[in-house]
Amino acid sequence: MNQNAQDNAVPLRTRLKQRRAALPAADRDRGALLIRGRLYTWLAGRRTALREAGRADVRHIAAFWSMPDEPALQALLRQWAQDESLTVSLPVVTGPGAPLSFRRWTPDTPMRAGAYGIQEPDGPDAPAPDLILVPTLGFTRQGDRLGYGGGYYDRTLAALQASGHAFTTIGIAWASGDLSAETYVPAPHDVRLDAVLTDKGWAVPAPEL
């Protein structure tokens, strides 16, 4: 990332964190419920369309364990984990400059605090994901993502792309993270998301096939 872009990202992150922290609890709960509902409906429709088209189904979902200020996904992950045709995994930080690894998760999987205090599953490695839900602090309508500054997801997505594995990425964000009115220049190494879902709907529409 060039120095100007880096300097710009720091105050942006601060403002976006302040905006989401100011969300009333009722709006937060309602917004997370809407996100979970839209995700569930989209995935069910996509899986049906893929099967009808004779294409590979979505089987492996890499999600994330929502922090208190992020849209809560845990209820949806429990629902997906009950589906025997799906596997759910969560990210694990293995090192400061390394891509994330993904480990299988079920409601019975033991959890432990990871490098940043985020809960991580103490389970076996998961298959390469077909769908990745990406925690997103800020976003553009072109699918650019502003994360938390560690670069973990950019490295992870780039490594998966380099391996030739096909997958879909959906950023999960609050609508207050829209950067349309901001001056934001993504770094050359930033990996664009395929879609972005917020509490107000799809900011970047998800693919149907």
C-alpha positions as CSV (number, residue, x, y, z in Angstrom):
1,M,0.0,0.0,0.0
2,N,1.4,3.4,-0.9
3,Q,2.0,5.9,2.0
4,N,-0.9,8.2,1.1
5,A,-3.4,5.3,0.9
6,Q,-2.1,3.9,4.2
7,D,-2.4,7.3,5.9
8,N,-5.9,7.6,4.5
9,A,-7.0,4.2,5.8
10,V,-6.2,4.8,9.4
11,P,-8.6,7.7,10.0
12,L,-11.2,5.9,7.8
13,R,-11.1,2.9,10.1
14,T,-11.5,5.1,13.1
15,R,-14.6,6.8,11.7
16,L,-16.1,3.6,10.6
17,K,-15.6,1.9,14.0
18,Q,-17.2,5.0,15.6
19,R,-20.2,4.8,13.3
20,R,-20.9,1.1,13.9
21,A,-20.4,1.5,17.7
22,A,-23.1,4.2,17.6
23,L,-25.7,1.8,16.1
24,P,-28.6,1.4,18.5
25,A,-29.0,-2.2,19.9
26,A,-32.4,-2.6,18.3
27,D,-31.1,-1.6,14.9
28,R,-28.1,-3.9,15.4
29,D,-30.3,-6.9,16.2
30,R,-32.8,-6.2,13.4
31,G,-30.0,-5.7,10.9
32,A,-28.2,-8.9,11.8
33,L,-31.4,-10.8,11.5
34,L,-32.0,-9.4,8.0
35,I,-28.4,-10.3,7.0
36,R,-28.8,-13.8,8.2
37,G,-32.1,-14.2,6.4
38,R,-30.8,-12.9,3.1
39,L,-27.7,-15.1,3.3
40,Y,-29.8,-18.2,4.0
41,T,-32.2,-17.4,1.1
42,W,-29.4,-16.6,-1.3
43,L,-27.4,-19.7,-0.6
44,A,-30.4,-22.0,-0.8
45,G,-31.3,-20.5,-4.2
46,R,-27.8,-20.6,-5.5
47,R,-27.4,-24.3,-4.5
48,T,-30.6,-25.2,-6.3
49,A,-29.6,-23.3,-9.4
50,L,-26.1,-24.9,-9.5
51,R,-27.6,-28.4,-9.1
52,E,-30.1,-27.8,-11.9
53,A,-27.4,-26.5,-14.2
54,G,-25.3,-29.6,-13.5
55,R,-22.5,-27.6,-11.8
56,A,-20.6,-28.2,-8.6
57,D,-22.6,-27.4,-5.5
58,V,-21.6,-25.2,-2.7
59,R,-20.5,-27.6,0.1
60,H,-17.9,-25.8,2.2
61,I,-18.6,-22.5,3.8
62,A,-15.8,-20.5,5.5
63,A,-17.5,-18.0,7.9
64,F,-16.2,-15.9,10.8
65,W,-17.0,-15.6,14.5
66,S,-18.6,-12.2,14.8
67,M,-17.2,-9.8,17.3
68,P,-19.7,-7.7,19.3
69,D,-19.7,-4.7,16.9
70,E,-20.1,-6.9,13.8
71,P,-23.3,-8.4,12.4
72,A,-24.0,-11.5,14.5
73,L,-23.8,-14.6,12.3
74,Q,-23.7,-17.3,14.9
75,A,-27.4,-18.4,14.7
76,L,-27.0,-18.9,10.9
77,L,-23.8,-20.9,11.3
78,R,-25.6,-23.2,13.8
79,Q,-28.4,-23.6,11.2
80,W,-26.0,-24.4,8.4
81,A,-24.0,-26.8,10.6
82,Q,-27.2,-28.9,11.0
83,D,-27.3,-29.5,7.2
84,E,-25.3,-32.7,6.6
85,S,-24.5,-31.6,3.0
86,L,-22.6,-28.5,4.3
87,T,-19.4,-28.0,6.3
88,V,-18.8,-24.8,8.2
89,S,-15.4,-23.6,9.0
90,L,-13.9,-20.6,10.8
91,P,-10.6,-18.8,10.3
92,V,-7.5,-19.4,12.4
93,V,-4.5,-17.0,12.6
94,T,-1.3,-19.1,12.2
95,G,1.2,-16.3,12.0
96,P,1.5,-12.5,11.5
97,G,2.4,-12.7,7.8
98,A,0.6,-16.0,6.8
99,P,-2.7,-16.6,5.2
100,L,-5.5,-17.7,7.4
101,S,-6.2,-21.4,7.8
102,F,-9.8,-22.7,8.1
103,R,-10.9,-25.4,10.7
104,R,-14.2,-27.2,10.8
105,W,-16.8,-25.9,13.2
106,T,-19.9,-27.3,14.7
107,P,-21.8,-26.1,17.8
108,D,-20.0,-28.8,19.8
109,T,-16.5,-27.7,18.6
110,P,-14.3,-26.5,21.5
111,M,-13.3,-22.8,21.0
112,R,-10.3,-20.8,22.2
113,A,-9.2,-17.2,22.0
114,G,-6.9,-16.6,19.1
115,A,-4.1,-14.1,18.4
116,Y,-6.5,-11.1,18.5
117,G,-8.9,-12.4,21.2
118,I,-11.3,-13.7,18.5
119,Q,-12.7,-17.2,19.1
120,E,-11.2,-19.9,17.0
121,P,-12.2,-23.5,16.7
122,D,-10.0,-26.3,18.1
123,G,-11.0,-28.7,15.4
124,P,-9.6,-30.4,12.2
125,D,-8.6,-28.6,9.1
126,A,-11.5,-27.9,6.7
127,P,-11.6,-28.4,2.9
128,A,-10.9,-25.4,0.7
129,P,-14.1,-23.2,0.9
130,D,-16.5,-22.7,-1.9
131,L,-18.0,-19.7,-0.2
132,I,-16.1,-17.3,2.1
133,L,-17.9,-14.8,4.3
134,V,-15.5,-11.9,4.9
135,P,-15.8,-9.5,7.9
136,T,-15.9,-6.0,6.2
137,L,-15.4,-2.7,8.0
138,G,-15.7,-0.5,4.9
139,F,-16.6,-1.2,1.3
140,T,-17.1,0.4,-2.1
141,R,-19.9,-0.3,-4.6
142,Q,-17.2,-2.0,-6.8
143,G,-16.4,-4.6,-4.1
144,D,-13.3,-3.0,-2.6
145,R,-12.9,-3.9,1.0
146,L,-11.4,-1.9,3.9
147,G,-10.6,-4.4,6.7
148,Y,-8.9,-4.1,10.0
149,G,-5.4,-3.5,8.6
150,G,-3.7,-6.9,9.2
151,G,-4.0,-8.0,5.6
152,Y,-5.0,-11.6,6.6
153,Y,-7.9,-11.9,4.2
154,D,-6.1,-10.3,1.3
155,R,-3.3,-12.9,1.7
156,T,-5.8,-15.7,2.2
157,L,-7.9,-14.9,-0.9
158,A,-4.8,-14.3,-3.0
159,A,-3.4,-17.7,-2.0
160,L,-6.6,-19.5,-2.8
161,Q,-6.8,-17.7,-6.2
162,A,-3.2,-18.8,-6.9
163,S,-4.0,-22.4,-6.1
164,G,-6.7,-22.4,-8.8
165,H,-9.5,-23.1,-6.4
166,A,-12.9,-21.6,-7.4
167,F,-14.8,-19.7,-4.6
168,T,-17.2,-16.9,-4.0
169,T,-16.5,-14.1,-1.5
170,I,-19.3,-12.1,0.3
171,G,-18.3,-9.2,2.5
172,I,-20.5,-8.8,5.6
173,A,-20.8,-5.2,6.7
174,W,-23.0,-2.6,8.2
175,A,-24.4,-0.1,5.7
176,S,-22.6,2.6,7.6
177,G,-19.4,1.2,6.1
178,D,-20.3,2.5,2.6
179,L,-17.2,4.4,1.4
180,S,-19.0,6.0,-1.6
181,A,-18.7,9.5,0.0
182,E,-15.1,8.9,1.1
183,T,-11.8,9.2,-0.7
184,Y,-10.6,5.7,-0.5
185,V,-8.0,4.2,-2.8
186,P,-7.5,0.4,-2.4
187,A,-3.9,-0.9,-2.4
188,P,-2.7,-2.8,-5.5
189,H,-2.6,-6.1,-3.5
190,D,-6.2,-5.7,-2.2
191,V,-8.5,-8.5,-3.5
192,R,-12.0,-7.4,-4.5
193,L,-15.0,-9.1,-3.1
194,D,-17.6,-10.8,-5.3
195,A,-20.5,-9.3,-3.3
196,V,-21.2,-7.2,-0.2
197,L,-24.2,-7.7,2.0
198,T,-25.3,-5.1,4.6
199,D,-28.2,-4.6,7.0
200,K,-29.8,-2.5,4.2
201,G,-29.5,-5.2,1.5
202,W,-27.0,-6.1,-1.2
203,A,-24.5,-3.2,-1.7
204,V,-22.8,-5.4,-4.3
205,P,-25.2,-8.0,-5.7
206,A,-24.3,-11.6,-5.2
207,P,-23.9,-13.9,-8.2
208,E,-26.7,-16.3,-8.9
209,L,-24.6,-18.9,-10.7
